[in-house]
Amino acid sequence: MTQQDEKTRKYLKIFWITFLTPVLLLILIFIGISLGWFGYMPTVEEIANPQRHLASEVYSSDGKIMGTYFIENRNTVEYKDLSPYLVQALISREDHRFYKH
């Protein structure tokens, strides 16, 4: 082999290592995500149809709550019912570009 052929082989080897290493790492990351190496990932069905676990409320005939039954005591709240301090606290944790995107 000539010296030029050896240089060419060396550059090709460096090129393929430089190209394949990130590709293989990316593939490994996706495999790791799918196998749960980085924690639990919900399925597409779970994301599309979330379970809210809201409390069940039992009312009397005159409209008063007799009791609530729950595993997790949750109920829905509209944005207008949230404390403005809660909203400000959430926004303060965001980045400075929050209102721009």
Secondary structure, 3 states (H helix, E strand, C coil): CCHHHHHHHHHHHHHHHHHHHHHHHHHHHHHHHHHCCCCCCCCHHHHHCCCCCECEEEECCCCCEEEEECCCCECCCCHHHCCHHHHHHHHHCCCCCHHHC
